[in-house]
Amino acid sequence: MLHRTRIEPLGRCMEANSCLKIDLDSLAHNVSSIRSLCSPEVHFCAVLKSNGYGLGAAAVAPTLIEAGASMVAVFSPWEAEPLLDLGVPVLVLMPVRTHDLSPRILMAINQEQVQFVVHDLNHAQELDEVARRLAARISIHVKIDTGLHRGGCDPCQASSLIEGVQRAPGLKLAGVMTHFADAATSDSMTSTQMQRLLQVIDSLHEELPAQTIIHAAGTCGMLRGPAFHGDMVRIGLGWTGHLTPRAEELRPRLKGSLHPAVSWTSRIALVRHVAAGEPVGYGGRWVASRPTRIGMIPVGYGDGYPHDAAHPSDGGGALCVGLGEDHDESMLAAPVIGAVNMDQIAIDLTDAPDSIQEGSSITLVSSCASSPCSLEALSKRLGRPPHALLVQIQGHIPRTYVKGRQQEPDRLSSVAAKSARILG
């Protein structure tokens, strides 16, 4: 049965120093947009690893399924457990062994709620023994290593592994898959890998059951065209509304069709002034070149904000935060200065309007694609994938799920005074 996503009350955010907002309408739009780039018969698998890239897998999955996802994928059995009653299969990607199977997963096997990826014949035999003890059949996706070299069997062993799965009384062949190594930047490598997969499929002739799903492409592989879609695409970063900066050549194929769904907001907790020549922060790495107005934000690397935001390793300028609510596309930006602390960052407000004071809203991560603090802008600036930034946002930061484009109330109104007392 499909669970409805609970739109969380905003009370938790009112007592927090920051809040992560996930726009469920944007998630649904992104699934529909990606599906529109594929043939109608191509299935959509929503990859929800690392708790849905930190956004809350169980909270976002119903929206993704309602929008068209017919399967979800996670890395481990422990990640699968909260998703087992969604009404669609849960594909576990890691090589699962007997000791990885909790009572809940064993029950899910009996109920045909969970499927597993198999990497070699010994692995298949181990899962077959589990299935026979349960008097059940486990749906299996055989993974073929076509070039990533991070799991799967060699192409020359694929036929015997697939035949072994088909002979095993406790196993049912559900899919044959591979994983692209560099779909973001290399068309030639991606094409080579797809050809290796198709050669294995062709060599089996009529031996594969008609319902066997062939799948290889993630978000970037999907954007390389229908030749890479197979019977299903496995979409992770794409459903969040983002594309890795390494895949800039593929962006025109999106036709502007993705909506960033995530924003991270806080407020200015304290404003103070320092004289020209005064250092700010641990180590004094930032020195005021003029009389400077500084805003303190009660968020730091302990919350998951990048520890090197003020001093990226490439030696360029610092990250910035938006001054104002996230929905304001014209909002100004202020640079992060000094060292990022465990629970605070400092921003330079000298050029900001006088109206920006203690209690003013700021945006750490914007859902406006053109913002200098959009997730993709931060990703490009730091040289890290967008999903690497998302998953480091700590779990104690409240997640608010918004549906229907409703305006949220001023949820952090008490933060500035409360934090100013702490910081003061």
Contacts in CASP RR format, 6 or more apart in sequence:
PFRMAT RR
TARGET T0000
AUTHOR 0000-0000-0000
METHOD contacts of the structure
MODEL  1
MLHRTRIEPLGRCMEANSCLKIDLDSLAHNVSSIRSLCSPEVHFCAVLKS
NGYGLGAAAVAPTLIEAGASMVAVFSPWEAEPLLDLGVPVLVLMPVRTHD
LSPRILMAINQEQVQFVVHDLNHAQELDEVARRLAARISIHVKIDTGLHR
GGCDPCQASSLIEGVQRAPGLKLAGVMTHFADAATSDSMTSTQMQRLLQV
IDSLHEELPAQTIIHAAGTCGMLRGPAFHGDMVRIGLGWTGHLTPRAEEL
RPRLKGSLHPAVSWTSRIALVRHVAAGEPVGYGGRWVASRPTRIGMIPVG
YGDGYPHDAAHPSDGGGALCVGLGEDHDESMLAAPVIGAVNMDQIAIDLT
DAPDSIQEGSSITLVSSCASSPCSLEALSKRLGRPPHALLVQIQGHIPRT
YVKGRQQEPDRLSSVAAKSARILG
1 85 0 8 1.000
1 87 0 8 1.000
2 62 0 8 1.000
2 65 0 8 1.000
2 66 0 8 1.000
2 86 0 8 1.000
2 87 0 8 1.000
3 58 0 8 1.000
3 62 0 8 1.000
3 85 0 8 1.000
3 86 0 8 1.000
4 62 0 8 1.000
5 24 0 8 1.000
5 59 0 8 1.000
5 60 0 8 1.000
5 61 0 8 1.000
5 62 0 8 1.000
5 63 0 8 1.000
5 401 0 8 1.000
5 403 0 8 1.000
6 59 0 8 1.000
6 401 0 8 1.000
7 401 0 8 1.000
7 402 0 8 1.000
7 403 0 8 1.000
8 59 0 8 1.000
8 398 0 8 1.000
8 399 0 8 1.000
8 400 0 8 1.000
8 401 0 8 1.000
10 400 0 8 1.000
10 408 0 8 1.000
10 409 0 8 1.000
10 411 0 8 1.000
11 411 0 8 1.000
12 398 0 8 1.000
12 400 0 8 1.000
13 19 0 8 1.000
13 398 0 8 1.000
13 400 0 8 1.000
13 411 0 8 1.000
13 412 0 8 1.000
14 411 0 8 1.000
14 412 0 8 1.000
14 413 0 8 1.000
14 414 0 8 1.000
15 414 0 8 1.000
16 397 0 8 1.000
16 398 0 8 1.000
16 412 0 8 1.000
16 415 0 8 1.000
17 266 0 8 1.000
17 269 0 8 1.000
17 298 0 8 1.000
17 299 0 8 1.000
17 303 0 8 1.000
17 343 0 8 1.000
17 412 0 8 1.000
17 415 0 8 1.000
17 419 0 8 1.000
18 264 0 8 1.000
18 265 0 8 1.000
18 266 0 8 1.000
18 298 0 8 1.000
18 299 0 8 1.000
18 303 0 8 1.000
18 364 0 8 1.000
18 397 0 8 1.000
18 412 0 8 1.000
19 264 0 8 1.000
19 265 0 8 1.000
19 266 0 8 1.000
19 397 0 8 1.000
19 398 0 8 1.000
19 399 0 8 1.000
19 400 0 8 1.000
19 411 0 8 1.000
19 412 0 8 1.000
20 55 0 8 1.000
20 262 0 8 1.000
20 263 0 8 1.000
20 264 0 8 1.000
20 393 0 8 1.000
20 397 0 8 1.000
20 398 0 8 1.000
20 399 0 8 1.000
20 400 0 8 1.000
21 262 0 8 1.000
21 263 0 8 1.000
21 264 0 8 1.000
21 265 0 8 1.000
21 326 0 8 1.000
21 367 0 8 1.000
21 399 0 8 1.000
21 400 0 8 1.000
21 402 0 8 1.000
21 408 0 8 1.000
22 55 0 8 1.000
22 56 0 8 1.000
22 59 0 8 1.000
22 60 0 8 1.000
22 261 0 8 1.000
22 262 0 8 1.000
22 399 0 8 1.000
22 400 0 8 1.000
22 401 0 8 1.000
22 402 0 8 1.000
23 259 0 8 1.000
23 261 0 8 1.000
23 262 0 8 1.000
23 263 0 8 1.000
23 367 0 8 1.000
23 402 0 8 1.000
23 405 0 8 1.000
24 60 0 8 1.000
24 63 0 8 1.000
24 261 0 8 1.000
24 401 0 8 1.000
24 402 0 8 1.000
24 403 0 8 1.000
24 404 0 8 1.000
25 402 0 8 1.000
25 403 0 8 1.000
25 404 0 8 1.000
25 405 0 8 1.000
26 241 0 8 1.000
26 259 0 8 1.000
26 260 0 8 1.000
26 261 0 8 1.000
26 367 0 8 1.000
27 60 0 8 1.000
27 63 0 8 1.000
27 64 0 8 1.000
27 67 0 8 1.000
27 239 0 8 1.000
27 240 0 8 1.000
27 261 0 8 1.000
28 63 0 8 1.000
28 64 0 8 1.000
28 66 0 8 1.000
28 67 0 8 1.000
29 67 0 8 1.000
29 258 0 8 1.000
29 259 0 8 1.000
30 238 0 8 1.000
30 239 0 8 1.000
30 240 0 8 1.000
30 241 0 8 1.000
30 257 0 8 1.000
30 258 0 8 1.000
30 259 0 8 1.000
30 261 0 8 1.000
31 44 0 8 1.000
31 46 0 8 1.000
31 64 0 8 1.000
31 67 0 8 1.000
31 68 0 8 1.000
31 69 0 8 1.000
31 235 0 8 1.000
31 239 0 8 1.000
32 67 0 8 1.000
32 68 0 8 1.000
33 254 0 8 1.000
33 257 0 8 1.000
33 258 0 8 1.000
34 44 0 8 1.000
34 219 0 8 1.000
34 222 0 8 1.000
34 233 0 8 1.000
34 235 0 8 1.000
34 238 0 8 1.000
34 239 0 8 1.000
34 257 0 8 1.000
34 258 0 8 1.000
35 42 0 8 1.000
35 44 0 8 1.000
35 68 0 8 1.000
36 257 0 8 1.000
37 222 0 8 1.000
37 223 0 8 1.000
37 225 0 8 1.000
37 253 0 8 1.000
37 257 0 8 1.000
38 44 0 8 1.000
38 222 0 8 1.000
38 226 0 8 1.000
38 229 0 8 1.000
38 233 0 8 1.000
39 226 0 8 1.000
39 229 0 8 1.000
41 231 0 8 1.000
42 229 0 8 1.000
42 230 0 8 1.000
42 231 0 8 1.000
42 232 0 8 1.000
42 233 0 8 1.000
43 70 0 8 1.000
43 71 0 8 1.000
43 213 0 8 1.000
43 215 0 8 1.000
43 231 0 8 1.000
43 232 0 8 1.000
43 233 0 8 1.000
44 68 0 8 1.000
44 69 0 8 1.000
44 70 0 8 1.000
44 71 0 8 1.000
44 232 0 8 1.000
44 233 0 8 1.000
44 235 0 8 1.000
45 69 0 8 1.000
45 70 0 8 1.000
45 71 0 8 1.000
45 72 0 8 1.000
45 73 0 8 1.000
45 91 0 8 1.000
45 215 0 8 1.000
45 232 0 8 1.000
45 233 0 8 1.000
45 234 0 8 1.000
45 235 0 8 1.000
46 61 0 8 1.000
46 64 0 8 1.000
46 65 0 8 1.000
46 69 0 8 1.000
46 71 0 8 1.000
46 72 0 8 1.000
46 73 0 8 1.000
46 235 0 8 1.000
46 236 0 8 1.000
46 239 0 8 1.000
47 72 0 8 1.000
47 73 0 8 1.000
47 74 0 8 1.000
47 218 0 8 1.000
47 234 0 8 1.000
47 235 0 8 1.000
47 236 0 8 1.000
48 57 0 8 1.000
48 60 0 8 1.000
48 61 0 8 1.000
48 72 0 8 1.000
48 73 0 8 1.000
48 74 0 8 1.000
48 79 0 8 1.000
48 83 0 8 1.000
48 236 0 8 1.000
49 73 0 8 1.000
49 74 0 8 1.000
49 75 0 8 1.000
49 79 0 8 1.000
49 93 0 8 1.000
49 236 0 8 1.000
50 75 0 8 1.000
50 79 0 8 1.000
50 387 0 8 1.000
50 391 0 8 1.000
51 57 0 8 1.000
51 79 0 8 1.000
51 391 0 8 1.000
52 60 0 8 1.000
53 236 0 8 1.000
53 237 0 8 1.000
53 240 0 8 1.000
53 387 0 8 1.000
53 390 0 8 1.000
53 391 0 8 1.000
54 390 0 8 1.000
54 391 0 8 1.000
54 393 0 8 1.000
54 395 0 8 1.000
55 240 0 8 1.000
55 262 0 8 1.000
55 390 0 8 1.000
55 399 0 8 1.000
56 399 0 8 1.000
57 72 0 8 1.000
57 74 0 8 1.000
57 79 0 8 1.000
57 82 0 8 1.000
57 83 0 8 1.000
58 82 0 8 1.000
58 83 0 8 1.000
59 399 0 8 1.000
59 401 0 8 1.000
60 401 0 8 1.000
61 69 0 8 1.000
61 72 0 8 1.000
61 83 0 8 1.000
61 86 0 8 1.000
62 86 0 8 1.000
63 403 0 8 1.000
64 72 0 8 1.000
64 239 0 8 1.000
65 72 0 8 1.000
65 86 0 8 1.000
65 87 0 8 1.000
65 88 0 8 1.000
69 88 0 8 1.000
70 88 0 8 1.000
70 232 0 8 1.000
71 88 0 8 1.000
71 89 0 8 1.000
71 90 0 8 1.000
71 91 0 8 1.000
71 232 0 8 1.000
72 83 0 8 1.000
72 86 0 8 1.000
72 88 0 8 1.000
72 89 0 8 1.000
72 90 0 8 1.000
72 91 0 8 1.000
73 90 0 8 1.000
73 91 0 8 1.000
73 92 0 8 1.000
73 93 0 8 1.000
73 234 0 8 1.000
74 80 0 8 1.000
74 83 0 8 1.000
74 90 0 8 1.000
74 91 0 8 1.000
74 92 0 8 1.000
74 93 0 8 1.000
75 92 0 8 1.000
75 93 0 8 1.000
75 94 0 8 1.000
76 92 0 8 1.000
76 94 0 8 1.000
76 96 0 8 1.000
76 100 0 8 1.000
77 92 0 8 1.000
77 94 0 8 1.000
77 96 0 8 1.000
77 100 0 8 1.000
77 101 0 8 1.000
77 102 0 8 1.000
77 105 0 8 1.000
77 114 0 8 1.000
78 102 0 8 1.000
79 92 0 8 1.000
80 90 0 8 1.000
80 92 0 8 1.000
80 105 0 8 1.000
80 108 0 8 1.000
80 114 0 8 1.000
81 102 0 8 1.000
81 104 0 8 1.000
81 105 0 8 1.000
81 108 0 8 1.000
83 90 0 8 1.000
84 90 0 8 1.000
84 104 0 8 1.000
84 108 0 8 1.000
84 111 0 8 1.000
84 113 0 8 1.000
84 114 0 8 1.000
85 113 0 8 1.000
87 113 0 8 1.000
89 112 0 8 1.000
89 113 0 8 1.000
89 114 0 8 1.000
89 115 0 8 1.000
89 139 0 8 1.000
90 108 0 8 1.000
90 113 0 8 1.000
90 114 0 8 1.000
90 115 0 8 1.000
91 114 0 8 1.000
91 115 0 8 1.000
91 116 0 8 1.000
91 117 0 8 1.000
91 141 0 8 1.000
92 114 0 8 1.000
92 115 0 8 1.000
92 116 0 8 1.000
92 117 0 8 1.000
93 117 0 8 1.000
94 100 0 8 1.000
94 117 0 8 1.000
95 117 0 8 1.000
95 118 0 8 1.000
95 119 0 8 1.000
95 123 0 8 1.000
95 151 0 8 1.000
96 116 0 8 1.000
96 127 0 8 1.000
97 123 0 8 1.000
97 126 0 8 1.000
98 126 0 8 1.000
98 129 0 8 1.000
98 130 0 8 1.000
101 109 0 8 1.000
101 130 0 8 1.000
105 114 0 8 1.000
106 130 0 8 1.000
106 134 0 8 1.000
108 114 0 8 1.000
109 130 0 8 1.000
109 131 0 8 1.000
109 134 0 8 1.000
109 136 0 8 1.000
109 138 0 8 1.000
110 134 0 8 1.000
110 136 0 8 1.000
112 136 0 8 1.000
112 137 0 8 1.000
112 139 0 8 1.000
115 138 0 8 1.000
115 139 0 8 1.000
115 140 0 8 1.000
115 141 0 8 1.000
115 174 0 8 1.000
116 127 0 8 1.000
116 138 0 8 1.000
116 139 0 8 1.000
116 140 0 8 1.000
116 141 0 8 1.000
117 140 0 8 1.000
117 141 0 8 1.000
117 142 0 8 1.000
117 143 0 8 1.000
117 177 0 8 1.000
118 124 0 8 1.000
118 127 0 8 1.000
118 140 0 8 1.000
118 141 0 8 1.000
118 142 0 8 1.000
118 143 0 8 1.000
118 161 0 8 1.000
118 165 0 8 1.000
119 143 0 8 1.000
119 151 0 8 1.000
119 152 0 8 1.000
119 153 0 8 1.000
120 152 0 8 1.000
120 153 0 8 1.000
120 157 0 8 1.000
120 161 0 8 1.000
121 153 0 8 1.000
121 157 0 8 1.000
121 160 0 8 1.000
121 161 0 8 1.000
121 164 0 8 1.000
124 140 0 8 1.000
124 161 0 8 1.000
124 164 0 8 1.000
124 165 0 8 1.000
124 168 0 8 1.000
124 171 0 8 1.000
125 168 0 8 1.000
127 138 0 8 1.000
127 140 0 8 1.000
127 171 0 8 1.000
128 138 0 8 1.000
128 168 0 8 1.000
128 169 0 8 1.000
128 170 0 8 1.000
128 171 0 8 1.000
130 138 0 8 1.000
131 137 0 8 1.000
131 138 0 8 1.000
131 168 0 8 1.000
131 169 0 8 1.000
131 170 0 8 1.000
131 171 0 8 1.000
132 169 0 8 1.000
132 170 0 8 1.000
136 170 0 8 1.000
137 169 0 8 1.000
137 170 0 8 1.000
137 171 0 8 1.000
137 172 0 8 1.000
138 170 0 8 1.000
138 171 0 8 1.000
138 172 0 8 1.000
139 172 0 8 1.000
139 174 0 8 1.000
140 165 0 8 1.000
140 171 0 8 1.000
140 172 0 8 1.000
140 173 0 8 1.000
140 174 0 8 1.000
140 175 0 8 1.000
141 174 0 8 1.000
141 175 0 8 1.000
141 176 0 8 1.000
141 177 0 8 1.000
141 213 0 8 1.000
141 215 0 8 1.000
142 153 0 8 1.000
142 158 0 8 1.000
142 161 0 8 1.000
142 162 0 8 1.000
142 165 0 8 1.000
142 173 0 8 1.000
142 175 0 8 1.000
142 176 0 8 1.000
142 177 0 8 1.000
143 151 0 8 1.000
143 152 0 8 1.000
143 153 0 8 1.000
143 177 0 8 1.000
143 178 0 8 1.000
143 179 0 8 1.000
144 152 0 8 1.000
144 153 0 8 1.000
144 154 0 8 1.000
144 155 0 8 1.000
144 158 0 8 1.000
144 176 0 8 1.000
144 177 0 8 1.000
144 178 0 8 1.000
144 196 0 8 1.000
144 197 0 8 1.000
144 200 0 8 1.000
145 151 0 8 1.000
145 152 0 8 1.000
145 153 0 8 1.000
145 154 0 8 1.000
145 155 0 8 1.000
145 178 0 8 1.000
146 155 0 8 1.000
146 178 0 8 1.000
146 192 0 8 1.000
146 193 0 8 1.000
146 194 0 8 1.000
146 196 0 8 1.000
146 197 0 8 1.000
147 178 0 8 1.000
147 181 0 8 1.000
147 189 0 8 1.000
147 193 0 8 1.000
147 196 0 8 1.000
148 178 0 8 1.000
148 179 0 8 1.000
148 180 0 8 1.000
148 181 0 8 1.000
148 193 0 8 1.000
149 181 0 8 1.000
150 179 0 8 1.000
153 161 0 8 1.000
155 196 0 8 1.000
155 199 0 8 1.000
155 200 0 8 1.000
158 176 0 8 1.000
158 200 0 8 1.000
159 200 0 8 1.000
159 203 0 8 1.000
159 204 0 8 1.000
162 173 0 8 1.000
162 176 0 8 1.000
162 204 0 8 1.000
162 207 0 8 1.000
162 208 0 8 1.000
163 207 0 8 1.000
165 171 0 8 1.000
165 173 0 8 1.000
166 173 0 8 1.000
166 207 0 8 1.000
173 208 0 8 1.000
173 209 0 8 1.000
173 212 0 8 1.000
174 211 0 8 1.000
174 212 0 8 1.000
174 213 0 8 1.000
175 212 0 8 1.000
175 213 0 8 1.000
175 214 0 8 1.000
175 215 0 8 1.000
176 197 0 8 1.000
176 200 0 8 1.000
176 201 0 8 1.000
176 208 0 8 1.000
176 212 0 8 1.000
176 213 0 8 1.000
176 214 0 8 1.000
176 215 0 8 1.000
177 213 0 8 1.000
177 214 0 8 1.000
177 215 0 8 1.000
177 216 0 8 1.000
178 193 0 8 1.000
178 194 0 8 1.000
178 196 0 8 1.000
178 197 0 8 1.000
178 216 0 8 1.000
179 216 0 8 1.000
180 189 0 8 1.000
180 190 0 8 1.000
180 193 0 8 1.000
180 194 0 8 1.000
180 216 0 8 1.000
180 217 0 8 1.000
180 218 0 8 1.000
180 220 0 8 1.000
180 221 0 8 1.000
180 228 0 8 1.000
181 189 0 8 1.000
181 190 0 8 1.000
181 193 0 8 1.000
182 189 0 8 1.000
182 190 0 8 1.000
183 190 0 8 1.000
183 217 0 8 1.000
183 218 0 8 1.000
183 220 0 8 1.000
183 221 0 8 1.000
183 224 0 8 1.000
183 228 0 8 1.000
183 247 0 8 1.000
184 220 0 8 1.000
184 244 0 8 1.000
184 246 0 8 1.000
184 247 0 8 1.000
184 250 0 8 1.000
185 246 0 8 1.000
185 247 0 8 1.000
185 249 0 8 1.000
187 224 0 8 1.000
190 221 0 8 1.000
190 224 0 8 1.000
190 228 0 8 1.000
191 227 0 8 1.000
193 216 0 8 1.000
194 216 0 8 1.000
194 227 0 8 1.000
194 228 0 8 1.000
197 214 0 8 1.000
197 216 0 8 1.000
201 208 0 8 1.000
201 214 0 8 1.000
213 231 0 8 1.000
213 232 0 8 1.000
214 230 0 8 1.000
214 231 0 8 1.000
214 232 0 8 1.000
215 230 0 8 1.000
215 231 0 8 1.000
215 232 0 8 1.000
215 233 0 8 1.000
215 234 0 8 1.000
216 228 0 8 1.000
216 230 0 8 1.000
217 224 0 8 1.000
217 228 0 8 1.000
217 229 0 8 1.000
217 230 0 8 1.000
217 233 0 8 1.000
217 234 0 8 1.000
218 233 0 8 1.000
218 234 0 8 1.000
218 235 0 8 1.000
218 236 0 8 1.000
219 235 0 8 1.000
219 236 0 8 1.000
219 237 0 8 1.000
219 238 0 8 1.000
219 243 0 8 1.000
220 243 0 8 1.000
220 244 0 8 1.000
220 247 0 8 1.000
220 250 0 8 1.000
221 228 0 8 1.000
221 233 0 8 1.000
222 228 0 8 1.000
222 229 0 8 1.000
222 233 0 8 1.000
222 235 0 8 1.000
223 247 0 8 1.000
223 250 0 8 1.000
223 253 0 8 1.000
223 254 0 8 1.000
224 250 0 8 1.000
225 253 0 8 1.000
236 387 0 8 1.000
237 243 0 8 1.000
237 244 0 8 1.000
237 385 0 8 1.000
237 386 0 8 1.000
237 387 0 8 1.000
238 258 0 8 1.000
240 260 0 8 1.000
240 261 0 8 1.000
240 262 0 8 1.000
240 386 0 8 1.000
240 387 0 8 1.000
240 390 0 8 1.000
241 258 0 8 1.000
241 259 0 8 1.000
241 260 0 8 1.000
241 261 0 8 1.000
242 258 0 8 1.000
242 260 0 8 1.000
242 375 0 8 1.000
242 376 0 8 1.000
242 379 0 8 1.000
242 386 0 8 1.000
242 387 0 8 1.000
243 250 0 8 1.000
243 251 0 8 1.000
243 254 0 8 1.000
243 258 0 8 1.000
243 376 0 8 1.000
243 386 0 8 1.000
244 379 0 8 1.000
244 385 0 8 1.000
244 386 0 8 1.000
245 376 0 8 1.000
245 379 0 8 1.000
245 380 0 8 1.000
245 383 0 8 1.000
246 385 0 8 1.000
259 367 0 8 1.000
260 366 0 8 1.000
260 367 0 8 1.000
260 368 0 8 1.000
260 369 0 8 1.000
260 374 0 8 1.000
260 375 0 8 1.000
260 376 0 8 1.000
261 367 0 8 1.000
262 365 0 8 1.000
262 367 0 8 1.000
262 375 0 8 1.000
262 390 0 8 1.000
263 326 0 8 1.000
263 363 0 8 1.000
263 365 0 8 1.000
263 366 0 8 1.000
263 367 0 8 1.000
264 363 0 8 1.000
264 364 0 8 1.000
264 365 0 8 1.000
264 393 0 8 1.000
264 397 0 8 1.000
265 325 0 8 1.000
265 326 0 8 1.000
265 361 0 8 1.000
265 362 0 8 1.000
265 363 0 8 1.000
265 364 0 8 1.000
265 412 0 8 1.000
266 297 0 8 1.000
266 298 0 8 1.000
266 299 0 8 1.000
266 361 0 8 1.000
266 362 0 8 1.000
266 364 0 8 1.000
266 412 0 8 1.000
266 415 0 8 1.000
267 297 0 8 1.000
267 298 0 8 1.000
267 359 0 8 1.000
267 360 0 8 1.000
267 361 0 8 1.000
267 362 0 8 1.000
267 412 0 8 1.000
267 415 0 8 1.000
267 416 0 8 1.000
267 419 0 8 1.000
268 295 0 8 1.000
268 296 0 8 1.000
268 297 0 8 1.000
268 349 0 8 1.000
268 356 0 8 1.000
268 357 0 8 1.000
268 358 0 8 1.000
268 359 0 8 1.000
268 360 0 8 1.000
268 362 0 8 1.000
268 416 0 8 1.000
269 295 0 8 1.000
269 296 0 8 1.000
269 297 0 8 1.000
269 298 0 8 1.000
269 358 0 8 1.000
269 359 0 8 1.000
269 415 0 8 1.000
269 416 0 8 1.000
269 419 0 8 1.000
269 420 0 8 1.000
269 422 0 8 1.000
269 423 0 8 1.000
270 295 0 8 1.000
270 296 0 8 1.000
270 358 0 8 1.000
270 419 0 8 1.000
270 420 0 8 1.000
270 423 0 8 1.000
270 424 0 8 1.000
271 293 0 8 1.000
271 294 0 8 1.000
271 295 0 8 1.000
271 296 0 8 1.000
271 349 0 8 1.000
271 357 0 8 1.000
271 358 0 8 1.000
272 293 0 8 1.000
272 294 0 8 1.000
272 295 0 8 1.000
272 296 0 8 1.000
273 291 0 8 1.000
273 292 0 8 1.000
273 293 0 8 1.000
273 294 0 8 1.000
274 280 0 8 1.000
274 288 0 8 1.000
274 291 0 8 1.000
274 292 0 8 1.000
274 294 0 8 1.000
275 288 0 8 1.000
275 291 0 8 1.000
276 288 0 8 1.000
276 289 0 8 1.000
276 290 0 8 1.000
276 291 0 8 1.000
276 292 0 8 1.000
277 287 0 8 1.000
277 288 0 8 1.000
277 289 0 8 1.000
278 287 0 8 1.000
278 288 0 8 1.000
278 292 0 8 1.000
279 285 0 8 1.000
279 286 0 8 1.000
279 287 0 8 1.000
279 288 0 8 1.000
280 286 0 8 1.000
280 287 0 8 1.000
280 288 0 8 1.000
280 292 0 8 1.000
280 294 0 8 1.000
280 337 0 8 1.000
280 338 0 8 1.000
280 346 0 8 1.000
281 338 0 8 1.000
281 339 0 8 1.000
281 341 0 8 1.000
281 346 0 8 1.000
282 338 0 8 1.000
282 339 0 8 1.000
282 341 0 8 1.000
283 339 0 8 1.000
284 338 0 8 1.000
284 339 0 8 1.000
285 310 0 8 1.000
285 311 0 8 1.000
285 338 0 8 1.000
285 339 0 8 1.000
286 310 0 8 1.000
286 337 0 8 1.000
286 338 0 8 1.000
290 350 0 8 1.000
291 350 0 8 1.000
292 348 0 8 1.000
292 350 0 8 1.000
293 348 0 8 1.000
293 349 0 8 1.000
293 350 0 8 1.000
293 352 0 8 1.000
294 337 0 8 1.000
294 346 0 8 1.000
294 347 0 8 1.000
294 348 0 8 1.000
294 349 0 8 1.000
295 334 0 8 1.000
295 346 0 8 1.000
295 347 0 8 1.000
295 348 0 8 1.000
295 349 0 8 1.000
296 344 0 8 1.000
296 345 0 8 1.000
296 346 0 8 1.000
296 419 0 8 1.000
296 423 0 8 1.000
297 321 0 8 1.000
297 344 0 8 1.000
297 345 0 8 1.000
297 346 0 8 1.000
297 347 0 8 1.000
297 362 0 8 1.000
297 364 0 8 1.000
298 343 0 8 1.000
298 344 0 8 1.000
298 415 0 8 1.000
298 419 0 8 1.000
298 422 0 8 1.000
298 423 0 8 1.000
299 305 0 8 1.000
299 343 0 8 1.000
299 344 0 8 1.000
299 345 0 8 1.000
299 364 0 8 1.000
300 340 0 8 1.000
300 341 0 8 1.000
300 342 0 8 1.000
300 343 0 8 1.000
300 344 0 8 1.000
300 345 0 8 1.000
301 307 0 8 1.000
301 340 0 8 1.000
301 341 0 8 1.000
301 342 0 8 1.000
302 342 0 8 1.000
302 343 0 8 1.000
302 394 0 8 1.000
303 343 0 8 1.000
303 393 0 8 1.000
303 394 0 8 1.000
303 396 0 8 1.000
303 397 0 8 1.000
304 392 0 8 1.000
304 393 0 8 1.000
304 394 0 8 1.000
304 397 0 8 1.000
305 340 0 8 1.000
305 345 0 8 1.000
305 364 0 8 1.000
306 319 0 8 1.000
306 340 0 8 1.000
306 378 0 8 1.000
306 382 0 8 1.000
306 384 0 8 1.000
306 389 0 8 1.000
306 392 0 8 1.000
307 340 0 8 1.000
308 340 0 8 1.000
308 382 0 8 1.000
309 318 0 8 1.000
309 319 0 8 1.000
309 336 0 8 1.000
309 340 0 8 1.000
309 345 0 8 1.000
309 382 0 8 1.000
310 318 0 8 1.000
310 319 0 8 1.000
310 335 0 8 1.000
310 336 0 8 1.000
310 337 0 8 1.000
310 338 0 8 1.000
310 339 0 8 1.000
310 340 0 8 1.000
310 345 0 8 1.000
311 318 0 8 1.000
311 338 0 8 1.000
311 339 0 8 1.000
312 318 0 8 1.000
312 319 0 8 1.000
312 381 0 8 1.000
312 382 0 8 1.000
312 383 0 8 1.000
314 383 0 8 1.000
317 335 0 8 1.000
318 335 0 8 1.000
318 336 0 8 1.000
318 337 0 8 1.000
319 335 0 8 1.000
319 336 0 8 1.000
319 373 0 8 1.000
319 378 0 8 1.000
319 381 0 8 1.000
319 382 0 8 1.000
320 333 0 8 1.000
320 334 0 8 1.000
320 335 0 8 1.000
320 336 0 8 1.000
320 347 0 8 1.000
320 372 0 8 1.000
320 373 0 8 1.000
321 333 0 8 1.000
321 334 0 8 1.000
321 336 0 8 1.000
321 345 0 8 1.000
321 347 0 8 1.000
321 362 0 8 1.000
321 363 0 8 1.000
321 364 0 8 1.000
321 373 0 8 1.000
322 331 0 8 1.000
322 332 0 8 1.000
322 333 0 8 1.000
322 334 0 8 1.000
322 362 0 8 1.000
322 363 0 8 1.000
322 364 0 8 1.000
322 366 0 8 1.000
322 371 0 8 1.000
322 372 0 8 1.000
322 373 0 8 1.000
323 331 0 8 1.000
323 332 0 8 1.000
323 333 0 8 1.000
323 334 0 8 1.000
323 349 0 8 1.000
323 352 0 8 1.000
323 356 0 8 1.000
323 360 0 8 1.000
323 361 0 8 1.000
323 362 0 8 1.000
323 363 0 8 1.000
324 331 0 8 1.000
324 332 0 8 1.000
324 360 0 8 1.000
324 361 0 8 1.000
324 362 0 8 1.000
324 363 0 8 1.000
325 331 0 8 1.000
325 361 0 8 1.000
325 363 0 8 1.000
326 363 0 8 1.000
326 366 0 8 1.000
326 367 0 8 1.000
326 368 0 8 1.000
327 367 0 8 1.000
327 368 0 8 1.000
329 368 0 8 1.000
329 370 0 8 1.000
329 371 0 8 1.000
331 363 0 8 1.000
331 371 0 8 1.000
332 352 0 8 1.000
332 353 0 8 1.000
333 371 0 8 1.000
333 372 0 8 1.000
333 373 0 8 1.000
334 347 0 8 1.000
334 348 0 8 1.000
334 349 0 8 1.000
334 351 0 8 1.000
334 352 0 8 1.000
334 362 0 8 1.000
335 347 0 8 1.000
335 348 0 8 1.000
336 345 0 8 1.000
336 346 0 8 1.000
336 347 0 8 1.000
337 346 0 8 1.000
337 347 0 8 1.000
337 348 0 8 1.000
338 346 0 8 1.000
344 423 0 8 1.000
347 362 0 8 1.000
349 356 0 8 1.000
358 416 0 8 1.000
358 417 0 8 1.000
358 420 0 8 1.000
359 415 0 8 1.000
359 416 0 8 1.000
359 417 0 8 1.000
360 416 0 8 1.000
361 412 0 8 1.000
363 371 0 8 1.000
363 373 0 8 1.000
364 373 0 8 1.000
365 373 0 8 1.000
365 374 0 8 1.000
365 375 0 8 1.000
365 378 0 8 1.000
365 389 0 8 1.000
366 373 0 8 1.000
366 374 0 8 1.000
366 375 0 8 1.000
367 374 0 8 1.000
368 374 0 8 1.000
369 376 0 8 1.000
371 377 0 8 1.000
375 386 0 8 1.000
375 389 0 8 1.000
375 390 0 8 1.000
376 386 0 8 1.000
378 386 0 8 1.000
378 389 0 8 1.000
379 385 0 8 1.000
379 386 0 8 1.000
379 388 0 8 1.000
379 389 0 8 1.000
382 389 0 8 1.000
400 408 0 8 1.000
400 411 0 8 1.000
402 408 0 8 1.000
END
